Each structure stands twice: as C-alpha cells, then as structure tokens.
Amino acid sequence: MRRPVALRLQATLATAVVGVAVAVAMPTPQASAAAGTATGYATQNGGTTGGAGGQTVRATTGTAIHTALCNRASSSTPIIIEVSGTINHGNTAKVSGSSCNTAAGVIELKQISNVTIIGVGGGAVFDQLGIHIRDSRNIIIQNVTVRNVKKSGSPTSNGGDAIGMESTVRNIWVDHVTLEASGGEAEGFDGLFDMKDDTQYVTLSYSILRNSGRGGLIGSSESDRSNGFITFDHNLYENIDSRTPLLRGGVAHMYNNHYSGLHESGINSRAGARAKVENNYFRNSKDVLGTFYTNERGTWQVSGNIFDNVTWSAAGNENYPAGPNPTSTTTVSIPYSYRLDGASCVPDIVRQTAGANTGLRVSDGNCTPQSPPPTTATPTTPAPTTPPPTTTSPPPTGGTNLSLASGAGADGSSKADGTSYGNVRDGNLSTWWSPSGSTGTISIKWGSATTVSRVVIREPSGTQGSIGSWQLVNNDTGAVLASGSGAGATSFAATSLKKINFKINSSNGTPKVGEFETYAG
C-alpha cells in the first residue's frame, strides 16, 4: 500500500521527568459540560451529556487529567475537565483510585462514565499520546488536537490510534477535534478514529482527520459486527489512504462531510453494513464508496452527493466500487433530526467550522457558520430533494427573544471603549459589550414585570471561550437564578422580574457579549 502522505512531522519525546500533577477545581460546580449539545446517534440510547452538572477541573498535564478522574467520589460522578497546553508522555503518568483505572502513556477513560474533556484557552494538544475509551459510556471530547500517535517505533500509545474505543462503549460525542498523523502503517501509525468490540451510539462532528494511511474503522474484523449507530457530519477527511471509515456490519450515517485526497478508497461498507451517505462533497479522490478488499459486501443509500474529479476502479474480485454512477442498494431510516446543508457549499462550511480552535462554530443548516452552537430546539430533517431553509438568523431558541421586544433596554456595571450596553440586544453579533476590566455585569431590563425562564449568551465570532464563570441574578431580589461557565444557553425556573443581570466573575482575557437573549420558555 503506498503512503502518499506529504507531511512528515519529526515527533520528539519529552525527556523531563513527570512533575507534580496540577488539577485545579474551578469555583463553578454548575458549569456547562460543553458548548452545544450532542447530535446524531449520540442523542439516542438515553443521550450524551458528558460531565454536565459536575465539578469543573482545569488540567495542564496528562497526570492531572488522570488525577481529576481518580479524585471523584465514584467512577460515575460527573466531571468536566478543561485542558490547556501540551499533553505528552513526559507528563502523563498512571494514577490510582477507586473511581479510575488509568495507565501511563495514554489518556485512559476506562470503566467510567459521565466525563467531558474540553480544550480551553490557547488550545489543548495531545502530542504522540492517544485517548483510549474502554468499557465506558457518556463521554464528550471537544476542541482538542491529537497528533502523531504511534503503534510502532518510539514512543507508542493507544495501539497507534488517535482516539480508540473498544469493549462495550456507549454514547460518545467527539466534536471539533483535529486528528492527524504523519504517514501510514509503514511509518508506525494506525487509525485516527477506531471503534470495535461493541461500540455504539457515537457521533464525530465538525472535526478534521488528515495525513494518515487510515481514517478509522468500525469493527476490527469481519466477525466483529456488534458495532454501529455512528454519525459522521461536517468533518474534513484530507490526504488519507483509506478507511473514511471502514464499516463492518452495523449502521452509519455520513452527511455534509468533505472528502479530499482519498488515495486508495473511502467509505468502505462491508460485511453486511449499511451506510446512509448524503450531501457530501468528494474531491480529487479514488473509489470513495463501495466494498473493498473483501467479498463480504455491504450496502449504502446515497443522495445529494457531489463527486468532483473522482476516479473509479473496475469491479472485480474483492473490489466493488459504487461508481461511476452510485445508486442506492439499501434504505436506512434515521431516528434523529438533523439539518442538511447543500453539498455544493460543504467544502466552504467545513473549512470555516471543522477542527479544534475554530470557535466551536457550526452550520445553521443554510451553509452559514454560527456561534455559539445551538443548544436548544432540535432541527427537523428536510427530505433529500428539498433545499434547506433560507435564513440568516440564528436557529429557534424557544420563542420570542424578549430582549428585542419593544420597551426592553440594557445597562451594566461598566463598558469598555467602543462598546455599548445596547449592543447586546441589537440582533447583531458583529457588535458587542465588554466591561472595562476582566469582570463586570450586563443587564436586560423592562418597564414592567416580564417572565423569563431561559437565557442565551452569544459571543462574537472569533472570541469564543473568553467568558469564564458567571451568575444570572434577579436584579429585583438579588436571587441567583443560575450559574455556570462559558457562553451558551441556560434554563431556570420561570421568574417574573423587571431586570436580569449576567454577572461575569472570571474571564480569559477580555470577555465580550454579542447578544444577551431572553425567553419566556
């Protein structure tokens, strides 16, 4: 198998001894688990919420991540681990405890549940160090980079997989991550995103997988058919030899992905698998869909895809390409709601939203990036032949935005030069309010009592992550309605008030509030 991966990073192993792990508990036990909510098959089987409602801990080493897991009251106690800096072999040691089962040289999420790992600050990079999920459920991994994980050579980690799942794994949402290698098997690398041995209800969204021989697999062999119910949406697969993914048995849904530079094969549905493949964009690639390297064939349902400079091999023994004119060979019913972007805009929308450190932006279903991600109303699925709705406004968030209603106003504790209180209620994310320092209060007010039970705080594009811990306060009584960390949506008991305060207690740099939306329900 040729390995045309162009990029050759010279990985180095840190030789410093492991220092003291630092896992700092943040003062916001009610922090949101992650920006946005799980999508795709991760919403099924009870849903995926990660560490929502648990303590928030900051970690800058792999040992600190393990320490955070081991310091919980139990293996299922919810926890949110905010990661920054570079995690590598030199700072990732085994930690013991009754609520964990860790190992050195790998981030081990084994026999645990209810965990969120999210990159914050200047970014989180797992360098030559894989993330291993085993016998676990309800895990969220968001906004991190995992690179150059090897199964041979030195150093090795996680069997060569950037993220690997195996042995009774359920409900995993991996979102806005960058997974990359520097070659194929000959260079010591394996898969970027592998699932095997009874792994189900997984979503990989808004992520980049690149410069690898193997994108990933679902099922380790033709007999490993206990895996499935996997969603792949708005991902970029770039400069990959094969396995985008390899699907053995089970059901997978691939929509609005951009595949560029697949050198040998792409979506490989085999061993009775069923793949729904819709509104994807395939470019400069070979054999992007079919059954390859086996006579145990799989099936597919196709619609709305664009094939741009795609070549197809001739059918033969152990080689059954779907093209040059792909047609459906099965029907797959999808149990969840989702929005379809038109395939023609997929390269552009994926370029703007996919990967770590892109502001956690997502598509609004009309080929336009938005941030923060939607956290409320579930969109509906258009028919394959129906174009997506045309709108430039954010998705529905539960009724009328009371902040824009006649008679509403805004004020606050202070404002930085060039900003205005009113900018948080003008319906325009290109304007914003900032306090004169790193903390401050912005308020929405009305002339008469107004019932509010939901607030959405939106940060301007490119500034996501600046807001730290916060409280929502009923200005009339001083009662704290909700507290948490980071922008997004929050709900609380319906309250009649004349003024509601969003009080920022900590921040990363200068916090900016683009819109302070209020809703009755």
C-alpha positions in Angstrom: 0.0 0.0 0.0 1.5 3.3 -1.0 1.7 6.1 1.6 1.4 9.4 -0.2 1.1 11.4 2.9 3.2 14.5 2.3 3.6 15.9 5.8 6.4 14.4 7.8 6.5 15.8 11.3 9.5 14.9 13.3 8.0 13.8 16.6 10.1 14.2 19.7 9.6 12.7 23.1 9.9 14.9 26.1 12.6 13.5 28.4 11.8 15.5 31.5 10.6 13.6 34.5 7.0 13.8 35.3 6.3 16.8 37.5 3.7 17.2 40.2 0.2 16.9 38.6 -1.9 20.0 38.9 -5.7 19.6 38.8 -7.3 22.8 39.9 -11.0 22.7 40.8 -12.9 25.7 39.4 -15.4 27.5 41.5 -18.3 26.7 39.2 -19.9 23.3 40.1 -22.8 24.0 37.8 -20.7 24.7 34.7 -22.0 23.6 31.3 -20.5 20.4 30.1 -19.6 21.7 26.6 -20.7 24.3 24.1 -23.7 23.0 22.2 -25.3 19.7 22.6 -24.7 16.2 21.2 -26.0 15.5 17.7 -26.6 12.4 15.6 -26.7 8.9 17.0 -25.1 10.2 20.3 -28.5 11.6 21.1 -30.1 8.2 21.1 -30.0 5.5 23.8 -30.6 8.0 26.5 -28.4 10.8 25.1 -24.9 12.0 25.7 -24.3 14.8 28.2 -20.8 14.0 29.4 -19.9 15.7 32.7 -22.8 18.2 32.7 -23.7 19.3 36.2 -20.4 18.1 37.6 -17.3 19.9 39.1 -15.1 21.7 36.6 -11.4 21.0 36.9 -8.5 22.6 34.9 -5.6 20.3 33.8 -2.4 21.1 32.0 -0.8 17.6 32.1 -2.0 14.1 31.4 -1.3 13.1 35.0 -3.7 15.9 36.1 -6.4 14.5 33.8 -6.0 11.1 35.5 -5.9 12.7 38.9 -9.2 14.5 38.2 -10.8 11.2 37.3 -9.4 9.4 40.3 -10.4 12.1 42.8 -14.1 11.7 42.0 -16.5 10.2 44.6 -17.2 7.4 42.2 -16.5 6.2 38.6 -19.8 7.8 37.5 -19.6 11.1 39.3 -19.9 13.8 36.6 -16.8 15.9 35.9 -15.8 18.5 33.3 -12.0 18.5 32.7 -10.8 21.7 30.9 -7.5 21.0 29.3 -4.9 23.5 28.1 -1.3 23.1 26.9 0.5 20.1 25.6 -0.2 16.6 27.0 2.6 14.1 26.2 4.4 11.1 27.6 6.6 13.1 29.8 3.7 14.5 31.8 1.2 11.5 31.7 1.6 9.0 34.5 -0.7 6.3 35.9 -2.8 7.5 38.9 -4.7 5.1 41.1 -8.0 5.3 42.8 -11.4 3.7 43.3 -13.0 5.8 40.6 -10.5 5.3 37.8 -8.4 2.8 36.0 -5.5 4.6 34.3 -2.2 3.9 32.6 0.9 5.8 31.8 1.5 7.0 28.2 -2.2 7.2 27.3 -5.2 9.1 28.4 -7.2 6.2 29.8 -11.0 6.5 30.1 -11.7 3.0 31.3 -14.7 1.7 33.2 -16.0 5.2 33.8 -18.9 7.4 32.7 -20.2 11.0 32.7 -17.0 12.8 31.7 -16.3 15.8 29.5 -12.8 16.6 28.2 -12.7 20.0 26.5 -9.8 22.2 25.3 -9.8 25.7 26.5 -7.5 28.8 26.4 -4.8 28.7 23.8 -5.6 25.1 22.9 -5.0 21.5 24.1 -2.7 19.2 22.1 -2.2 15.5 22.9 1.2 15.0 21.3 2.0 11.4 20.4 -0.5 10.4 23.1 -3.8 8.7 22.3 -7.1 8.8 24.0 -8.4 5.3 24.9 -12.1 4.7 25.8 -12.9 1.3 27.1 -15.9 -0.2 29.0 -17.3 3.4 29.3 -20.3 5.5 28.4 -21.5 9.1 28.2 -18.2 10.7 27.3 -17.7 14.1 25.4 -14.4 15.1 23.9 -14.3 18.5 22.4 -11.9 21.1 21.0 -8.7 19.2 21.2 -5.9 18.2 18.8 -4.4 14.6 18.9 -1.4 14.1 16.7 1.2 11.5 15.7 0.1 8.6 17.9 2.2 5.5 17.0 1.8 1.8 17.4 5.4 1.1 16.5 8.7 2.9 16.9 9.0 5.3 19.8 7.1 6.4 21.7 4.0 4.3 21.3 0.5 4.9 22.7 -3.0 3.5 22.4 -2.2 1.0 19.7 -1.5 3.8 17.3 -5.0 5.3 17.3 -5.5 8.9 18.0 -8.9 8.1 19.6 -9.8 4.5 20.1 -13.0 2.9 21.5 -13.5 -0.7 22.4 -15.3 -3.2 24.7 -18.9 -2.2 25.5 -18.7 1.6 24.8 -21.9 3.6 24.6 -22.8 7.3 23.9 -19.7 9.1 22.8 -19.7 12.6 21.2 -16.4 13.8 19.7 -16.7 17.3 18.3 -14.5 20.0 16.9 -11.3 17.9 17.2 -8.3 17.7 14.9 -6.8 14.2 14.5 -3.7 13.9 12.4 -0.7 11.6 11.7 2.4 11.9 9.6 2.1 8.8 7.4 0.7 5.3 7.4 1.4 1.9 8.9 4.9 1.8 7.5 5.7 4.9 9.5 4.2 3.4 12.7 0.7 4.9 12.6 -2.6 3.2 12.7 -6.2 4.7 12.7 -7.3 8.2 13.7 -10.8 7.2 14.9 -11.4 3.5 15.6 -14.4 1.7 17.2 -14.6 -2.0 17.9 -15.8 -4.8 20.2 -19.4 -3.5 20.9 -19.1 0.3 20.4 -22.4 2.0 19.7 -24.1 5.4 19.6 -21.2 7.6 18.6 -21.1 10.9 16.8 -18.0 12.5 15.2 -18.8 16.1 14.2 -17.1 19.2 12.9 -13.6 17.5 13.0 -10.5 17.2 10.8 -8.8 13.9 10.1 -5.8 14.2 7.9 -2.3 13.0 6.8 -2.8 9.3 7.7 -2.9 6.0 6.0 -6.1 5.1 7.8 -9.0 7.3 8.8 -10.7 4.8 11.0 -12.7 1.7 11.3 -16.0 0.4 12.8 -15.3 -3.3 13.7 -11.9 -4.9 13.9 -12.7 -7.9 11.7 -15.4 -9.4 9.6 -16.8 -11.2 12.6 -16.8 -8.0 14.8 -20.3 -6.8 13.8 -21.5 -5.6 17.2 -20.7 -2.0 16.5 -22.8 0.6 14.9 -25.2 3.6 15.1 -22.4 6.0 14.2 -22.9 9.5 12.8 -20.2 11.5 10.9 -21.2 15.0 9.9 -19.3 18.2 8.8 -15.9 16.5 9.0 -12.9 17.0 6.7 -11.0 13.9 5.6 -7.9 15.1 3.9 -4.9 13.2 2.5 -6.0 9.8 3.7 -5.2 6.5 2.0 -8.4 4.6 3.1 -11.0 3.9 5.8 -13.1 7.0 5.9 -14.4 4.9 7.5 -14.2 1.1 7.1 -17.6 -0.2 8.3 -18.1 -3.8 9.2 -21.7 -4.6 10.0 -23.9 -2.0 11.7 -25.4 1.3 10.6 -23.6 4.6 9.9 -24.8 8.0 8.7 -22.4 10.2 6.8 -23.7 13.7 5.8 -22.2 17.0 4.9 -18.6 15.8 5.1 -15.8 17.0 2.8 -13.5 14.2 1.5 -10.4 15.5 -0.3 -7.4 13.4 -1.4 -8.5 9.9 -0.6 -5.8 7.9 -2.4 -7.0 4.3 -2.4 -10.6 4.0 -1.1 -13.0 6.0 1.1 -16.2 4.8 2.7 -15.8 1.0 2.8 -19.2 -0.6 3.6 -18.7 -4.4 4.0 -19.7 -7.4 6.0 -23.4 -6.6 5.9 -23.0 -2.9 6.9 -25.5 -0.2 5.9 -24.3 3.3 5.3 -26.5 6.4 4.6 -24.4 8.8 2.6 -26.0 12.1 1.8 -25.0 15.6 0.7 -21.2 15.0 1.0 -18.6 16.5 -1.3 -15.9 14.2 -2.7 -12.9 15.8 -4.4 -9.7 14.6 -6.1 -10.2 11.1 -4.8 -10.4 7.4 -5.8 -13.1 4.8 -5.1 -14.8 7.0 -2.4 -17.7 4.5 -1.8 -18.1 0.8 -2.1 -17.0 -2.6 -0.8 -13.2 -3.1 -1.0 -10.7 -5.8 -0.1 -13.3 -8.4 0.7 -16.2 -10.4 -1.0 -18.4 -9.9 2.1 -20.3 -6.9 0.7 -22.1 -4.1 2.5 -24.7 -1.7 1.2 -25.4 2.1 1.0 -28.1 4.6 0.4 -27.0 7.7 -1.5 -28.5 11.1 -2.2 -27.3 14.6 -2.9 -23.6 13.9 -3.1 -21.1 15.7 -5.3 -18.3 13.8 -7.0 -15.6 16.2 -8.2 -12.7 14.6 -10.0 -13.4 11.2 -8.5 -12.0 8.2 -10.3 -13.4 4.6 -10.0 -11.6 1.3 -10.5 -13.2 -1.6 -12.4 -15.3 -4.0 -10.4 -13.8 -7.4 -9.7 -12.9 -10.0 -7.0 -12.9 -8.2 -3.6 -13.5 -4.9 -5.3 -17.0 -3.5 -5.7 -16.9 0.3 -6.2 -20.2 2.1 -6.0 -19.4 4.3 -9.0 -19.0 5.8 -11.5 -22.8 6.4 -11.1 -23.6 5.5 -7.5 -27.1 4.2 -6.8 -28.7 3.1 -3.5 -28.6 -0.6 -2.6 -30.4 -0.3 0.7 -32.7 2.0 2.8 -31.6 3.4 6.1 -34.1 5.1 8.5 -32.5 7.8 10.7 -34.2 8.2 14.1 -33.0 11.7 15.0 -33.5 15.1 13.5 -30.7 17.0 11.6 -30.2 19.8 9.1 -28.7 19.2 5.7 -26.5 21.8 4.0 -26.5 21.6 0.3 -23.5 19.6 -0.9 -22.1 22.4 -3.1 -21.3 24.5 0.0 -19.8 21.7 2.1 -16.2 22.4 1.4 -16.6 26.1 2.4 -18.7 25.5 5.5 -16.5 22.7 6.7 -13.4 24.9 6.2 -14.9 27.5 8.4 -16.2 25.3 11.2 -14.3 22.0 11.5 -11.4 21.2 13.8 -10.0 22.4 17.1 -9.6 26.1 17.9 -12.2 27.3 15.4 -14.6 28.8 17.9 -16.8 25.7 18.1 -18.8 27.2 15.2 -21.4 25.1 13.4 -23.6 25.4 10.3 -27.1 26.9 10.7 -28.4 24.4 8.0 -28.1 27.1 5.4 -24.4 27.0 4.7 -23.7 29.8 7.2 -21.4 29.4 10.2 -22.8 30.4 13.6 -21.5 30.6 17.1 -22.0 29.5 19.7 -23.5 26.2 18.7 -27.3 25.7 19.1 -28.2 24.3 22.4 -32.0 24.0 22.3 -34.6 23.3 19.7 -33.9 20.2 17.6 -33.9 20.9 13.9 -36.0 19.0 11.5 -34.8 16.9 8.7 -35.6 18.1 5.2 -36.4 15.5 2.5 -33.3 14.7 0.4 -34.8 16.6 -2.5 -35.9 19.6 -0.5 -33.4 22.5 -0.3 -32.5 23.7 3.2 -34.5 26.7 4.6 -33.1 30.1 3.7 -32.4 32.2 6.8 -29.6 34.3 8.2 -30.8 34.4 11.7 -29.8 32.0 14.5 -31.9 28.8 14.8 -35.0 28.9 17.0 -34.3 29.1 20.7 -37.7 28.7 22.2 -40.0 31.6 21.2 -39.6 35.3 21.0 -36.4 36.9 22.1 -37.7 39.3 24.8 -34.6 41.4 24.7 -35.6 42.7 21.3 -39.2 43.4 22.4 -40.5 47.0 22.5 -39.7 48.6 25.8 -36.7 46.5 26.6 -33.4 48.1 27.4 -29.9 47.3 28.6 -27.4 48.7 31.1 -24.4 47.4 33.1 -21.6 48.0 35.6 -19.1 49.4 33.1 -18.3 49.4 29.4 -15.0 49.3 27.5 -14.2 52.0 25.0 -16.0 51.4 21.7 -18.6 49.1 23.2 -22.2 49.7 24.2 -24.8 48.2 26.6 -27.3 48.3 23.7 -25.1 46.1 21.5 -26.2 43.0 23.4 -29.8 43.5 22.2 -29.5 44.7 18.6 -29.6 41.2 17.0 -26.1 41.7 15.5 -23.2 39.6 16.6 -20.7 41.9 14.9 -21.3 44.4 17.8 -20.8 43.7 21.5 -20.4 44.8 25.0 -17.3 44.4 27.1 -16.7 45.5 30.7 -13.9 48.0 31.4 -11.9 45.1 33.1 -12.0 41.3 33.1 -15.2 41.1 35.1 -18.5 43.0 35.1 -22.3 42.9 34.7 -24.6 43.4 31.7 -28.3 43.6 32.2 -31.6 43.4 30.3 -34.5 45.4 31.7 -38.2 46.1 31.0 -40.6 48.7 32.2 -42.9 46.1 33.7 -42.6 42.7 35.1 -41.6 40.1 32.5 -41.4 36.3 32.9 -38.1 34.8 31.9 -37.0 31.1 32.1 -34.2 30.9 29.6 -31.2 32.9 28.6 -28.8 32.6 25.7 -25.4 34.4 25.8 -23.7 34.6 22.4 -20.1 35.6 22.0 -18.9 37.4 18.8 -17.2 35.2 16.2 -13.6 34.5 17.0 -13.9 35.4 20.7 -15.4 32.2 22.0 -14.1 31.0 25.3 -13.4 34.4 26.8 -16.3 34.2 29.3 -15.4 32.3 32.4 -17.6 31.7 35.5 -20.9 33.7 35.7 -24.1 34.1 37.5 -27.6 35.1 36.4 -29.2 37.3 39.0 -32.7 38.6 39.5 -31.9 42.3 40.0 -35.2 42.8 41.7 -34.5 40.4 44.6 -30.8 39.6 44.3 -31.6 35.9 43.9 -29.1 33.8 41.8 -31.2 32.1 39.1 -28.3 30.1 37.6 -24.6 29.9 37.5 -22.0 28.2 35.2 -19.0 28.8 32.9 -18.8 29.9 29.3 -21.3 31.3 26.9 -24.4 29.3 25.7 -27.9 28.6 26.8 -29.2 28.0 30.3 -32.7 27.4 31.7 -34.1 28.1 35.2 -37.5 28.2 37.0 -39.8 30.8 35.3 -39.3 34.1 37.1 -41.2 37.4 36.8 -38.8 40.3 37.0 -38.0 43.7 35.7 -34.3 43.3 35.3 -32.0 40.4 34.9 -28.2 40.6 35.3 -25.5 38.5 33.7 -22.6 38.8 36.1 -19.2 37.7 34.7 -17.0 36.6 37.7 -13.9 35.5 35.7 -12.7 35.5 32.2 -9.9 34.5 29.8 -8.8 37.9 28.5 -11.4 40.5 27.7 -14.9 39.0 27.8 -17.3 40.0 25.0 -21.1 39.5 24.9 -22.5 39.8 21.4 -26.1 39.1 22.3 -28.0 38.6 25.6 -31.2 36.8 24.6 -34.0 36.2 27.0 -37.0 33.9 26.5 -40.2 33.1 28.4 -39.9 29.4 27.7 
